[in-house]
Amino acid sequence: MTEQRERRGSRYGTPIATRAQAAARQIRKVSRLSASAFGSFGRAALIRCFDPGYGPDAANGAHEQFKKTAIEIKDLSVRYGRRIALENITGAFAAGSMTAIVGPNGAGKSTLLKALAGVVRTRRDAITNLSGRRVAYLPQQSALERAFPVSVRAFVALGAWRHFGAFRNPPADIAARVFEAVAAVGLDGLASRAIADLSVGQFQRALFARMLMQDADVLLLDEPFAAIDERTSEDLLHLLRHWHEEGRTIAAVLHDLAEVRAHFPRTLLLARRGIAWGETETVLTAENLALARAIVEGDGNVLNEAA
């Protein structure tokens, strides 16, 4: 059996891993030569085409300035075919704010986060003061593929992808940073475990550790506390509060209104359009919540065929 595995792991007498490393070196060499041949504009184009995740940090002063700038939304609409997911949303996420996004099922909460994260296309000027910022987006767990054979340690390290991308060696300090991030979310003893073997709560902790590695100015989280135990929720909420104290802008889709009232100073109530946006206690009134339910349960989400 051992000999069979060795034969499967080799081809023409060379281990596959060695051949893969050699291929990667050749790709890097070709990329560098191609980039140098096209000059600075060519290098930028090649990076966008072959390594879009690579984005070295701008000067610290630029990011400090970003932290003082609100993210503004003007007449944002998103449609999936004939169905209106969001319609004419206008408002602003104040710099350093911590905002809960709430509303009935089908209100467009996840769609708004996807628009902010650039996952769905929007009108160019619908969202301003977000381009060029460090943005971390945490989708719902159901949207993630956990069967990929990667360890917690490697998964968390991918949060630093923008520092090295596909064709560069990771920074020398990445191992220490991963160790700190994994410890910060309470997964110290599970760093070598495959992500497929984690519980729902453990995987959510790993996702937060990856966000720690991203060191983002803006954090977008879609149902970060869904289907996890109370202890995990408390630990992750502690991290969110810490990020908020550091002046980062946070927007999170949530369903637990008691949790929102207890921990989120600001709230946006959606029903495919904005019902209310401001201080949580003034947004989550019985009248506003009833209006949101009535709108979403109605039939006004399909475009007239003549439109």
Backbone as numpy.savetxt, mean C-alpha at the origin, in Angstrom:
# Nx Ny Nz CAx CAy CAz Cx Cy Cz
17.18 -41.05 -4.26 16.35 -39.85 -4.26 17.22 -38.59 -4.26
18.28 -38.62 -3.48 19.18 -37.46 -3.41 19.77 -37.16 -4.77
20.19 -38.23 -5.47 20.78 -38.03 -6.80 19.76 -37.45 -7.76
18.47 -37.91 -7.66 17.44 -37.39 -8.54 17.23 -35.89 -8.30
17.20 -35.50 -7.00 17.02 -34.09 -6.70 18.18 -33.27 -7.23
19.40 -33.80 -7.12 20.56 -33.09 -7.63 20.47 -32.93 -9.13
19.99 -34.00 -9.81 19.88 -33.91 -11.27 18.82 -32.88 -11.65
17.68 -32.86 -10.86 16.65 -31.88 -11.17 17.13 -30.45 -10.90
18.02 -30.28 -9.94 18.53 -28.95 -9.60 19.67 -28.50 -10.48
20.08 -29.31 -11.43 21.19 -28.95 -12.30 20.80 -29.18 -13.75
21.51 -28.52 -14.61 21.33 -28.76 -16.04 22.69 -28.57 -16.69
23.08 -29.57 -17.49 24.38 -29.57 -18.13 25.50 -29.42 -17.11
25.28 -29.94 -15.91 26.31 -29.96 -14.89 26.43 -28.68 -14.09
25.60 -27.67 -14.36 25.66 -26.40 -13.64 24.38 -26.23 -12.83
24.47 -25.99 -11.52 23.27 -25.77 -10.71 22.42 -24.64 -11.27
21.10 -24.81 -11.21 20.19 -23.81 -11.76 20.36 -22.47 -11.06
20.58 -22.49 -9.75 20.74 -21.24 -9.01 21.94 -20.45 -9.54
23.03 -21.19 -9.84 24.22 -20.52 -10.37 23.94 -19.92 -11.73
23.20 -20.68 -12.57 22.86 -20.18 -13.90 21.96 -18.94 -13.80
21.04 -18.94 -12.82 20.15 -17.79 -12.64 20.94 -16.55 -12.23
21.91 -16.74 -11.34 22.73 -15.62 -10.92 23.55 -15.07 -12.08
24.06 -15.95 -12.89 24.84 -15.52 -14.05 23.96 -14.75 -15.04
22.72 -15.25 -15.21 21.79 -14.56 -16.11 21.46 -13.16 -15.59
21.26 -13.06 -14.27 20.95 -11.75 -13.68 22.11 -10.79 -13.88
23.34 -11.28 -13.72 24.51 -10.42 -13.94 24.57 -9.94 -15.37
24.24 -10.84 -16.30 24.26 -10.46 -17.72 23.20 -9.41 -18.02
22.02 -9.58 -17.41 20.94 -8.60 -17.62 21.37 -7.24 -17.10
21.98 -7.22 -15.90 22.45 -5.95 -15.35 23.48 -5.31 -16.27
24.38 -6.13 -16.80 25.42 -5.61 -17.68 24.81 -5.01 -18.94
23.86 -5.73 -19.56 23.22 -5.24 -20.77 22.44 -3.96 -20.48
21.75 -3.93 -19.33 20.97 -2.76 -18.97 21.87 -1.54 -18.80
23.01 -1.73 -18.12 23.93 -0.61 -17.92 24.47 -0.10 -19.25
24.86 -1.04 -20.13 25.39 -0.64 -21.43 24.34 0.09 -22.25
23.10 -0.43 -22.22 22.02 0.21 -22.98 21.74 1.59 -22.44
21.71 1.70 -21.11 21.41 3.00 -20.50 22.49 4.02 -20.84
23.75 3.61 -20.78 24.83 4.55 -21.08 24.79 4.98 -22.54
24.36 4.08 -23.41 24.29 4.41 -24.83 23.23 5.48 -25.11
22.14 5.51 -24.29 21.06 6.44 -24.54 21.16 7.72 -23.72
22.15 7.83 -22.85 22.30 9.04 -22.05 21.32 9.09 -20.90
21.21 10.26 -20.26 20.39 10.39 -19.05 18.92 10.11 -19.31
18.38 10.61 -20.45 16.98 10.35 -20.75 16.74 8.88 -21.03
17.72 8.25 -21.70 17.59 6.82 -21.97 17.62 6.00 -20.69
18.48 6.38 -19.75 18.54 5.66 -18.48 17.21 5.75 -17.74
16.64 6.95 -17.71 15.36 7.13 -17.03 14.27 6.29 -17.68
14.28 6.24 -19.03 13.27 5.45 -19.74 13.43 3.96 -19.46
14.68 3.48 -19.44 14.91 2.07 -19.16 14.48 1.70 -17.75
14.73 2.58 -16.79 14.32 2.32 -15.42 12.80 2.22 -15.34
12.09 3.17 -15.99 10.63 3.13 -15.96 10.09 1.86 -16.61
10.75 1.39 -17.66 10.27 0.24 -18.41 10.58 -1.08 -17.71
11.83 -1.26 -17.28 12.27 -2.55 -16.76 12.33 -2.62 -15.24
12.31 -1.48 -14.57 12.46 -1.50 -13.12 11.61 -0.40 -12.50
10.28 -0.45 -12.71 9.42 0.66 -12.28 9.36 0.84 -10.77
9.70 -0.19 -10.00 9.65 -0.05 -8.54 10.81 0.71 -7.96
11.86 0.93 -8.76 13.05 1.60 -8.26 12.80 3.10 -8.21
12.99 3.70 -7.04 12.77 5.13 -6.90 13.55 5.67 -5.73
14.84 5.97 -5.92 15.66 6.49 -4.82 15.02 7.72 -4.21
15.26 7.90 -2.93 14.67 9.02 -2.21 15.16 10.35 -2.74
14.25 11.31 -2.74 14.65 12.68 -3.01 15.34 13.22 -1.76
15.81 14.44 -1.86 16.48 15.05 -0.70 15.54 15.08 0.49
16.08 14.95 1.70 15.26 14.93 2.90 14.37 16.16 3.01
14.88 17.29 2.58 14.10 18.52 2.66 12.81 18.43 1.87
12.86 17.74 0.71 11.65 17.59 -0.11 10.60 16.79 0.63
11.02 15.69 1.29 10.06 14.86 2.01 9.53 15.57 3.25
10.34 16.37 3.90 9.86 17.14 5.04 8.81 18.14 4.59
9.00 18.71 3.39 8.02 19.64 2.85 6.73 18.92 2.52
6.84 17.69 1.97 5.65 16.89 1.65 4.79 16.68 2.89
5.44 16.43 4.03 4.70 16.15 5.26 3.83 17.32 5.69
4.12 18.50 5.18 3.36 19.69 5.55 2.27 20.02 4.53
2.12 19.17 3.51 1.22 19.47 2.40 0.01 18.54 2.42
-1.18 19.12 2.32 -2.41 18.32 2.28 -2.56 17.63 0.93
-3.19 16.45 0.95 -3.54 15.76 -0.30 -4.94 16.21 -0.68
-5.06 16.85 -1.83 -6.33 17.45 -2.22 -7.02 16.62 -3.31
-8.33 16.50 -3.17 -9.15 15.76 -4.12 -10.22 16.70 -4.66
-10.38 16.72 -5.98 -11.36 17.62 -6.58 -12.17 16.88 -7.64
-13.46 16.78 -7.38 -14.41 16.17 -8.33 -13.90 14.81 -8.82
-13.47 13.98 -7.91 -12.97 12.64 -8.26 -14.13 11.70 -8.53
-14.12 11.10 -9.71 -15.12 10.09 -10.07 -14.42 8.87 -10.64
-14.94 7.70 -10.31 -14.40 6.44 -10.83 -15.58 5.57 -11.25
-15.48 5.00 -12.44 -16.54 4.13 -12.96 -15.95 2.82 -13.42
-16.66 1.74 -13.14 -16.32 0.42 -13.65 -17.39 0.07 -14.68
-17.07 0.30 -15.96 -18.09 0.12 -16.98 -19.18 1.16 -16.79
-20.42 0.70 -16.63 -21.55 1.61 -16.42 -21.81 1.87 -14.94
-21.12 1.19 -14.07 -21.37 1.34 -12.63 -20.51 2.45 -12.06
-21.14 3.35 -11.34 -20.43 4.44 -10.68 -19.92 3.94 -9.34
-18.60 3.95 -9.15 -18.02 3.56 -7.87 -17.83 4.77 -6.96
-17.41 5.89 -7.55 -17.25 7.15 -6.83 -17.72 8.28 -7.73
-18.34 9.29 -7.13 -18.85 10.39 -7.95 -18.60 11.72 -7.27
-17.80 12.56 -7.93 -17.59 13.95 -7.52 -17.16 14.10 -6.06
-16.13 13.32 -5.69 -15.58 13.45 -4.33 -14.64 14.66 -4.30
-14.86 15.54 -3.34 -14.02 16.71 -3.17 -13.68 16.89 -1.70
-12.42 17.16 -1.41 -12.00 17.37 -0.03 -10.50 17.27 0.07
-10.00 17.12 1.29 -8.55 17.07 1.49 -8.20 16.24 2.71
-7.12 15.46 2.57 -6.51 14.80 3.72 -5.45 15.76 4.24
-5.72 16.36 5.38 -4.78 17.33 5.93 -3.44 16.68 6.21
-2.38 17.46 6.10 -1.04 16.94 6.36 -0.95 16.37 7.77
-0.45 15.13 7.88 -0.29 14.51 9.18 -1.58 14.05 9.82
-2.67 14.01 9.06 -3.96 13.61 9.63 -4.10 12.10 9.69
-5.02 11.64 10.53 -5.33 10.22 10.66 -6.83 10.08 10.44
-7.20 9.60 9.24 -8.59 9.62 8.79 -9.12 8.22 8.56
-10.30 7.97 9.11 -11.01 6.72 8.83 -11.95 6.95 7.65
-12.00 6.00 6.73 -12.93 6.04 5.61 -13.99 4.98 5.87
-15.23 5.41 6.02 -16.30 4.49 6.40 -17.48 4.64 5.44
-18.39 3.69 5.53 -19.58 3.71 4.70 -20.10 2.30 4.51
-21.32 2.15 4.02 -21.88 0.82 3.79 -21.08 0.06 2.73
-21.32 -1.24 2.65 -20.70 -2.03 1.58 -21.13 -1.46 0.23
-20.15 -1.32 -0.68 -20.45 -0.75 -1.99 -20.40 0.76 -2.04
-19.90 1.39 -0.97 -19.87 2.85 -0.91 -18.69 3.45 -1.67
-17.71 2.61 -2.07 -16.56 3.12 -2.82 -15.33 3.35 -1.98
-15.31 2.79 -0.78 -14.18 3.02 0.14 -12.87 2.47 -0.42
-12.89 1.21 -0.83 -11.67 0.60 -1.39 -11.27 1.26 -2.70
-12.26 1.66 -3.48 -11.97 2.33 -4.74 -11.25 3.66 -4.50
-11.63 4.38 -3.46 -10.95 5.64 -3.16 -9.49 5.38 -2.82
-9.22 4.36 -2.00 -7.82 4.05 -1.68 -7.04 3.67 -2.94
-7.66 2.88 -3.81 -6.99 2.47 -5.05 -6.71 3.69 -5.94
-7.61 4.64 -5.95 -7.38 5.86 -6.72 -6.20 6.64 -6.15
-6.15 6.75 -4.83 -5.04 7.45 -4.19 -3.71 6.73 -4.43
-3.76 5.39 -4.45 -2.55 4.60 -4.63 -2.14 4.49 -6.09
-2.99 4.95 -7.01 -2.67 4.86 -8.43 -3.02 3.52 -9.05
-3.80 2.71 -8.34 -4.17 1.39 -8.86 -5.26 1.51 -9.91
-6.18 2.46 -9.73 -7.19 2.73 -10.75 -6.93 4.10 -11.35
-7.27 4.26 -12.61 -6.99 5.51 -13.31 -8.02 6.57 -12.93
-7.54 7.80 -12.83 -8.41 8.93 -12.54 -8.04 10.09 -13.46
-8.90 11.09 -13.47 -8.56 12.31 -14.22 -7.28 12.90 -13.65
-6.42 13.42 -14.49 -5.08 13.81 -14.08 -5.07 14.78 -12.92
-5.99 15.76 -12.92 -5.96 16.79 -11.87 -6.94 16.50 -10.74
-7.47 15.27 -10.67 -8.44 14.95 -9.62 -7.78 14.81 -8.26
-6.51 14.38 -8.23 -5.78 14.22 -6.98 -4.47 15.00 -7.11
-4.23 15.92 -6.19 -3.01 16.73 -6.25 -2.21 16.61 -4.96
-0.94 16.95 -5.07 0.01 16.91 -3.95 0.30 15.50 -3.46
0.18 14.54 -4.38 0.50 13.16 -4.01 1.66 12.61 -4.83
1.82 13.12 -6.05 2.89 12.66 -6.93 4.25 12.97 -6.31
5.15 11.99 -6.36 6.49 12.17 -5.85 6.65 11.85 -4.37
5.55 11.57 -3.69 5.63 11.26 -2.27 5.84 9.76 -2.06
6.36 9.40 -0.91 6.45 7.99 -0.54 5.07 7.54 -0.09
4.46 6.62 -0.84 3.12 6.13 -0.53 3.18 4.63 -0.28
2.62 4.19 0.84 2.52 2.76 1.13 1.04 2.38 1.10
0.72 1.35 0.32 -0.68 0.92 0.15 -0.82 -0.51 0.64
-1.73 -0.71 1.59 -2.00 -2.04 2.13 -3.39 -2.47 1.69
-3.50 -3.35 0.67 -4.83 -3.81 0.23 -5.41 -4.83 1.20
-6.63 -5.23 0.95 -7.23 -6.29 1.75 -6.46 -7.59 1.53
-6.42 -8.43 2.56 -5.66 -9.67 2.45 -6.17 -10.56 1.32
-7.48 -10.50 1.04 -8.04 -11.36 -0.01 -7.47 -11.02 -1.38
-6.89 -9.83 -1.52 -6.31 -9.42 -2.80 -4.86 -9.86 -2.97
-4.30 -10.50 -1.95 -2.89 -10.87 -1.97 -2.70 -12.36 -2.18
-1.65 -12.73 -2.90 -1.31 -14.13 -3.18 -0.30 -14.62 -2.15
-0.75 -15.50 -1.26 0.13 -15.96 -0.19 0.83 -17.27 -0.49
0.52 -17.88 -1.64 1.12 -19.18 -1.96 2.54 -19.06 -2.48
2.98 -17.84 -2.81 4.32 -17.66 -3.34 5.34 -18.09 -2.28
6.33 -18.90 -2.64 7.26 -19.45 -1.64 8.31 -18.44 -1.19
7.94 -17.60 -0.25 8.86 -16.58 0.24 8.76 -16.55 1.77
9.87 -16.33 2.42 9.89 -16.28 3.88 9.42 -14.93 4.38
9.07 -14.86 5.65 8.68 -13.60 6.26 9.80 -12.58 6.11
11.02 -13.01 6.34 12.18 -12.11 6.25 12.29 -11.49 4.86
12.20 -12.32 3.82 12.31 -11.82 2.45 11.11 -10.95 2.08
9.95 -11.35 2.54 8.72 -10.59 2.25 8.82 -9.19 2.84
9.28 -9.09 4.07 9.42 -7.79 4.72 10.48 -6.95 4.02
11.57 -7.59 3.61 12.65 -6.87 2.93 12.18 -6.19 1.64
11.15 -6.75 1.00 10.63 -6.17 -0.23 10.05 -4.77 -0.01
9.78 -4.43 1.26 9.31 -3.08 1.54 10.35 -2.02 1.20
11.62 -2.42 1.12 12.70 -1.48 0.77 13.05 -1.54 -0.71
12.17 -2.10 -1.51 12.44 -2.33 -2.94 12.88 -1.07 -3.66
12.27 0.07 -3.32 12.59 1.30 -4.07 14.05 1.69 -3.93
14.74 1.18 -2.90 16.14 1.54 -2.68 17.10 0.79 -3.61
16.66 -0.39 -4.11 17.59 -1.17 -4.93 16.97 -1.72 -6.20
15.66 -1.94 -6.25 15.02 -2.39 -7.47 15.45 -3.78 -7.91
15.28 -4.05 -9.20 15.50 -5.39 -9.72 16.95 -5.69 -10.07
17.77 -4.67 -10.29 19.10 -4.91 -10.85 20.24 -4.43 -9.96
19.94 -4.11 -8.70 20.99 -3.60 -7.82 21.07 -4.44 -6.55
22.22 -4.44 -5.92 22.36 -5.16 -4.66 21.63 -4.40 -3.55
20.97 -5.12 -2.63 20.31 -4.45 -1.51 21.31 -3.69 -0.66
20.89 -2.63 0.01 21.80 -1.86 0.86 22.39 -2.74 1.97
23.54 -2.34 2.46 24.24 -3.14 3.46 23.46 -3.24 4.77
22.62 -2.22 5.06 21.92 -2.21 6.35 20.56 -2.88 6.32
20.20 -3.52 5.17 18.84 -4.02 5.05 18.55 -5.16 6.02
19.52 -6.02 6.28 19.28 -7.14 7.20 18.94 -6.64 8.60
19.66 -5.61 9.06 19.39 -5.05 10.38 18.03 -4.38 10.42
17.67 -3.69 9.34 16.36 -3.02 9.29 15.22 -4.02 9.28
15.39 -5.14 8.56 14.37 -6.18 8.53 14.22 -6.78 9.93
15.33 -7.04 10.59 15.29 -7.60 11.95 14.49 -6.68 12.87
14.74 -5.37 12.79 14.04 -4.41 13.64 12.55 -4.36 13.31
12.22 -4.40 12.00 10.81 -4.32 11.59 10.04 -5.56 12.04
10.65 -6.73 11.87 9.99 -7.98 12.27 9.79 -8.00 13.79
10.78 -7.52 14.53 10.66 -7.48 15.99 9.59 -6.49 16.42
9.47 -5.38 15.70 8.50 -4.33 16.06 7.07 -4.81 15.97
6.80 -5.80 15.12 5.43 -6.31 14.98 5.24 -7.64 15.70
6.25 -8.08 16.45 6.12 -9.28 17.25 6.26 -10.59 16.52
7.03 -10.59 15.43 7.23 -11.83 14.66 8.68 -12.32 14.74
9.40 -11.94 15.80 10.82 -12.27 15.89 11.13 -13.74 15.61
10.34 -14.64 16.18 10.63 -16.06 16.03 10.13 -16.69 14.75
9.52 -15.89 13.89 8.90 -16.45 12.67 9.53 -15.91 11.39
10.69 -15.29 11.48 11.29 -14.64 10.32 11.60 -15.62 9.20
11.89 -16.88 9.53 12.25 -17.87 8.50 11.04 -18.65 7.99
9.89 -18.43 8.58 8.69 -19.19 8.18 8.14 -18.66 6.86
7.57 -19.54 6.05 6.93 -19.13 4.79 5.67 -18.34 5.10
5.38 -17.32 4.30 4.19 -16.51 4.56 2.92 -17.33 4.42
2.97 -18.40 3.62 1.79 -19.25 3.46 1.43 -19.99 4.74
2.38 -20.12 5.65 2.15 -20.85 6.89 1.74 -19.94 8.05
1.56 -18.66 7.80 1.17 -17.73 8.85 -0.35 -17.71 9.02
-0.78 -17.41 10.22 -2.21 -17.17 10.45 -2.58 -15.82 9.85
-3.87 -15.53 9.81 -4.33 -14.24 9.27 -3.71 -13.08 10.05
-3.73 -13.19 11.38 -3.16 -12.12 12.21 -1.67 -11.99 12.04
-0.97 -13.12 11.95 0.49 -13.08 11.77 0.85 -12.47 10.42
0.08 -12.81 9.38 0.36 -12.24 8.07 0.11 -10.74 8.06
-0.92 -10.29 8.79 -1.16 -8.86 8.86 -0.01 -8.15 9.57
0.57 -8.79 10.57 1.74 -8.22 11.23 2.91 -8.12 10.23
3.07 -9.15 9.40 4.14 -9.12 8.39 3.91 -7.98 7.40
2.66 -7.73 7.04 2.35 -6.63 6.12 2.70 -5.28 6.75
2.43 -5.14 8.05 2.79 -3.90 8.74 4.31 -3.75 8.83
5.01 -4.88 9.03 6.48 -4.81 9.04 7.01 -4.35 7.70
6.39 -4.81 6.62 6.80 -4.36 5.28 6.55 -2.86 5.12
5.44 -2.36 5.68 5.17 -0.93 5.63 6.22 -0.14 6.43
6.68 -0.72 7.53 7.75 -0.08 8.28 8.98 0.11 7.40
9.30 -0.90 6.60 10.45 -0.83 5.70 10.24 0.24 4.62
8.99 0.47 4.23 8.72 1.46 3.19 8.95 2.89 3.67
8.81 3.11 4.98 9.08 4.43 5.55 8.34 5.52 4.77
7.03 5.33 4.59 6.25 6.20 3.71 5.74 7.44 4.42
5.53 8.50 3.64 4.90 9.72 4.14 3.39 9.56 4.24
2.83 8.76 3.31 1.39 8.56 3.23 1.11 7.06 3.32
0.22 6.68 4.24 -0.11 5.27 4.43 -1.59 5.06 4.15
-1.89 4.16 3.22 -3.26 3.85 2.81 -3.54 2.40 3.18
-4.52 2.17 4.05 -4.77 0.82 4.57 -6.23 0.45 4.35
-6.45 -0.70 3.71 -7.80 -1.18 3.41 -8.17 -2.30 4.38
-9.04 -1.98 5.33 -9.51 -2.93 6.34 -8.34 -3.62 7.06
-7.47 -2.84 7.68 -6.27 -3.43 8.30 -6.55 -4.30 9.51
-7.74 -4.18 10.11 -8.03 -4.96 11.32 -9.11 -6.01 11.11
-9.41 -6.32 9.85 -10.45 -7.31 9.55 -9.97 -8.72 9.88
-10.80 -9.49 10.57 -10.58 -10.92 10.82 -9.31 -11.22 11.61
-8.88 -10.27 12.45 -7.71 -10.54 13.29 -8.12 -10.43 14.76
-7.34 -11.04 15.64 -7.68 -11.08 17.05 -7.47 -9.71 17.71
-8.04 -9.57 18.90 -8.00 -8.28 19.60 -6.58 -7.85 19.93
-5.74 -8.79 20.36 -4.36 -8.45 20.71 -3.61 -7.90 19.49
-3.77 -8.55 18.34 -3.11 -8.07 17.12 -3.62 -6.70 16.72
-4.95 -6.49 16.84 -5.52 -5.18 16.52 -4.91 -4.09 17.39
-4.77 -4.38 18.68 -4.21 -3.38 19.61 -2.76 -3.07 19.25
-1.98 -4.11 18.93 -0.57 -3.90 18.58 -0.44 -3.06 17.31
-1.27 -3.37 16.30 -1.17 -2.64 15.03 -1.72 -1.22 15.16
-2.73 -1.03 15.99 -3.23 0.31 16.26 -2.16 1.16 16.93
-1.38 0.53 17.80 -0.27 1.23 18.45 0.73 1.74 17.40
1.00 0.90 16.39 1.90 1.32 15.32 1.31 2.50 14.53
0.01 2.43 14.23 -0.64 3.52 13.50 -0.55 4.83 14.29
-0.82 4.75 15.58 -0.73 5.97 16.40 0.69 6.52 16.41
1.68 5.63 16.45 3.08 6.06 16.42 3.38 6.77 15.09
2.92 6.20 13.98 3.13 6.85 12.67 2.45 8.22 12.64
1.26 8.30 13.21 0.53 9.56 13.25 1.30 10.60 14.05
1.87 10.20 15.17 2.67 11.11 16.00 3.92 11.61 15.26
4.40 10.80 14.32 5.57 11.19 13.53 5.21 12.16 12.40
3.92 12.47 12.25 3.51 13.43 11.23 3.16 12.81 9.89
3.01 11.50 9.83 2.64 10.85 8.56 1.12 10.98 8.35
0.72 10.99 7.09 -0.70 11.08 6.75 -1.26 9.67 6.58
-2.34 9.37 7.30 -2.89 8.02 7.33 -4.35 8.06 6.92
-4.73 7.16 6.01 -6.13 6.97 5.63 -6.42 5.47 5.65
-7.44 5.08 6.42 -7.73 3.65 6.59 -9.22 3.38 6.42
-9.54 2.37 5.62 -10.91 1.91 5.47 -11.25 1.02 6.67
-12.34 1.36 7.36 -12.72 0.61 8.56 -14.23 0.38 8.58
-14.63 -0.67 9.31 -16.06 -0.98 9.47 -16.53 -0.81 10.91
-15.63 -0.95 11.86 -15.98 -0.87 13.27 -16.06 0.61 13.69
-17.28 1.13 13.82 -17.45 2.55 14.12 -17.00 2.88 15.54
-17.11 1.93 16.46 -16.62 2.17 17.82 -15.11 2.36 17.79
-14.42 1.57 16.98 -12.97 1.68 16.82 -12.61 3.03 16.19
-13.41 3.45 15.23 -13.18 4.74 14.59 -13.33 5.87 15.60
-14.40 5.84 16.37 -14.64 6.91 17.35 -13.53 6.96 18.40
-12.98 5.80 18.74 -11.98 5.74 19.80 -10.59 6.16 19.34
-10.26 5.93 18.06 -8.86 6.08 17.66 -8.60 7.02 16.48
-9.64 7.41 15.74 -9.41 8.20 14.53 -10.03 9.59 14.69
-9.19 10.61 14.71 -9.69 11.98 14.91 -10.60 12.48 13.79
-10.33 12.04 12.54 -11.10 12.52 11.40 -11.71 11.33 10.65
-12.84 11.60 9.99 -13.56 10.54 9.28 -14.15 11.08 7.99
-14.10 10.24 6.96 -14.78 10.51 5.69 -15.88 9.45 5.54
-17.12 9.88 5.46 -18.26 8.98 5.27 -18.65 9.00 3.80
-18.58 7.83 3.15 -18.86 7.70 1.73 -20.17 6.95 1.47
-20.81 7.31 0.36 -21.90 6.53 -0.19 -21.85 6.72 -1.71
-20.70 6.38 -2.24 -20.30 6.64 -3.63 -20.05 8.12 -3.88
-20.58 8.96 -3.05 -20.21 10.37 -3.01 -19.94 10.73 -1.55
-19.37 11.89 -1.34 -19.05 12.27 0.02 -20.28 12.72 0.79
-20.58 12.06 1.92 -21.69 12.46 2.77 -21.22 13.47 3.80
-20.08 13.21 4.41 -19.51 14.15 5.38 -18.03 13.85 5.54
-17.24 14.91 5.80 -15.79 14.76 5.94 -15.31 15.79 6.95
-14.78 15.32 8.07 -14.31 16.24 9.08 -14.04 15.54 10.40
-14.24 16.25 11.50 -14.04 15.67 12.83 -14.98 14.48 13.00
-14.48 13.40 13.56 -15.24 12.15 13.64 -16.58 12.32 14.32
-16.63 13.05 15.42 -17.88 13.17 16.17 -18.95 13.92 15.40
-18.55 14.81 14.49 -19.53 15.54 13.70 -19.93 14.79 12.44
-19.13 13.80 12.03 -19.43 13.03 10.82 -20.33 11.83 11.13
-20.02 11.12 12.20 -20.74 9.87 12.49 -22.01 10.12 13.29
-22.89 10.92 12.73 -24.20 11.15 13.34 -25.20 10.14 12.79
-26.28 9.93 13.52 -27.31 8.99 13.07 -27.89 9.41 11.73
-28.07 10.71 11.54 -28.64 11.21 10.28 -27.72 10.93 9.09
-26.42 11.19 9.27 -25.47 10.94 8.17 -25.38 9.46 7.83
-25.34 8.62 8.85 -25.24 7.18 8.62 -26.49 6.65 7.92
-27.66 7.15 8.31 -28.91 6.72 7.66 -28.94 7.17 6.20
-28.47 8.39 5.93 -28.43 8.89 4.55 -27.51 8.04 3.69
-26.34 7.68 4.22 -25.40 6.85 3.46 -26.01 5.50 3.11
-26.68 4.88 4.08 -27.32 3.58 3.81 -28.40 3.72 2.74
-29.21 4.78 2.83 -30.30 4.96 1.88 -29.78 5.15 0.46
-28.68 5.88 0.31 -28.13 6.12 -1.03 -27.58 4.83 -1.63
-26.80 4.08 -0.85 -26.17 2.87 -1.37 -27.20 1.79 -1.65
-28.26 1.73 -0.85 -29.29 0.72 -1.07 -30.23 1.08 -2.20
-30.14 2.32 -2.70 -30.97 2.73 -3.82 -30.43 2.24 -5.14
-30.98 2.75 -6.22 -30.63 2.28 -7.56 -29.83 3.31 -8.34
-29.24 4.29 -7.68 -28.61 5.38 -8.40 -27.17 5.13 -8.78
-26.72 3.87 -8.80 -25.30 3.61 -9.09 -25.06 3.19 -10.53
-26.12 3.12 -11.36 -25.95 2.70 -12.74 -26.23 3.88 -13.65
-25.31 4.12 -14.58 -25.48 5.24 -15.51 -26.67 5.01 -16.43
-27.36 6.07 -16.70 -28.40 6.01 -17.70 -27.78 5.62 -19.04
-28.42 4.71 -19.76 -27.84 4.21 -21.01 -27.62 5.34 -22.01
-28.41 6.39 -21.89 -28.25 7.47 -22.85 -27.07 8.37 -22.51
-26.54 8.25 -21.31 -25.44 9.14 -20.88 -24.17 8.77 -21.58
